[in-house]
Amino acid sequence: MSRRIFRIVFRALGTLLTVAILNFILFRIVPGDPAQLLLAGARTSVTVQQMDAQRARWGLDRPLFPDQVVDYLSATLHGDLGYSFKFRGRPVADLILERLPATIVLVGLAQMIAILCGVLFGIYAGWRRGGAVDRIATGASMALYTMPSFWLAMVLVVIFSTGLGWLPGYGIYSPGANIGSTDRFLDYLRHLVLPVTALALGLIGQYVVVARAAMSEVVTEDYMVTARAKGLTNGQMLMRHAFRNAMLPVVTLITLNLGYVVAGAITVEAVFAWPGIGGLTVEALNARDYPVLQGIFLLLGASIVLANLIADLAYGLLDPRVRQ
């Protein structure tokens, strides 16, 4: 058991190192000179000496391998992700930490709602195959699964914000909301409703499809026939045998989706002007702010690796065969 955990952790660390190196290389092969981006706002002509001084200041005049790679990995281990071009010298880590809470709240709530509703509907639909709940849940989940989240977000804005005027369609607070008051908190919750709904509906479709397929396969296994022959009730069969085995592929989907929480739903945040990691990504893309993009992509890669690590460890708890 301990060897298995050691192998899983060692593999995750190796993958994380590979992600960090690829993340470094990716933004070094992109066309364009970072020094020119740093001096793009200068009001006077930039001389060759100024350009060389800027490259030397940022270490761009040193060999890419191994000097810049080693410096990048060493700085990353110390939490230094560099400095933003667009935000003129602000540390990338500070920018990400500033936007991260809004994304975690938005996508985290959507994930919790989707997991609860999607898994329950999917498990029940797979257990009662061919019933009314199965047909309705399967049809609705397939429809939601195929809908792009940004399109669904725009539909919700048109209906509930522009058309009916029930809920705000952009931002995190209404202009003039009282600071520190209960009204401000309620205003924050009202702004959360539409973006959380847009994200949750798409995720529910994924969970229903995967959970139903897993449960449909489990109920045909020989051990389920044996359990019924022993006289176990439907509830006992579901909880003792079917549910745990059906959760294996669902756990994979849950952990992978949770890994995307830190990156956020870029398109949904863009539609609702939500000030999270997605909005920061769009701003950095428009400004070609490579250090910020590099920091965001590294954070996304690390979150996916961590999610896979959690999934591998969870498999050992759900399936005893994995521990052997």
C-alpha positions, 0 to 999 in steps of 0.5 A: 500500500505504501509503495503504491502511494509512493509511486503515485506521489512520485509520478505526480511530482514528475508530471508537475516538473514536466508541466513547469518546463513545458510551460516555460518553453511554450511562452519562449517559442511564441513570436515576439520580443518581451522587451519590446512589449515592456517598452511598448508604452514609451512616449519616445523612440527606444534606442538599441541600448535601452532595449538591451538594458531591458533584456539584461534586467529581465535576464533575457540576454542569458542562454535559454538552456540551462540558465533561464530554465533553472532560474525559472524553476528556482523562482517558481519553487519560491513562489515568484511567478514573475512580473506583469507587463500589462499591470506594470511591474505587479507580481503575477502571484499577487494578481492571481491571488487577487482574482482567485477567490472570485473564481473559486466561489463561482466554479466551486458552487457550480461544481457542488450543485452539479455533483449533488444533482448530476450524480444522484440523477445519473445513479437513479436513472441507471438503476431504473433503466427504461423508466420515466426518470431515466428517459427524462434525465438522459434526454435533458442531460444530453441536451445540456452536455452539448450546449456550450457554456457561454451560449447557455450563459448568454441565453440566461442573461437575455431571459432573466436579466435583459428580458425579465429584469429579475437578476443582474447580468454582469459584475460582482456587485451593483454600483453603489452597494453599501460596503459591509452591509447585509444588502451588499452580501445579498447583492453579491448572492444575486450576482452569483445566481446566473453564472453559477446556474450557467456552469452548473447546468453544463456540468450536471449533464456530464455527471448524469451521462457518466453516472448513468452509464456506470450504473447501467454497466454495474447492474448487469454484473454477475455479483449483482445477480448473486446478491439478488439471489441471496435475497438482498433488497434493492436498497441493500444491493444499491448501497452495498454493491452497485453504488461504490463500483459505479462511482469509480468513473464518476470520481475521475470526472469529479476530480478532473473537473475540480482541477479546473476550478482554479482556472475558472470558466473563462467564457462564462466569466467573460459573459458575466464580466466576473472578475476572476481568473478567467477575466484575468486570462482574457485581459492577459491574452489581449495585452500579450502579457506572457508572465501572467499567462504563464502563471495561470497555465502553471496553476491550471497544470498543477491543479490538474496534476493534484486532481489526478493524484486525489483520484488515484488515491481515492481509487484505493479506497473505493476498489480494494483490487487497486490496492493489491 
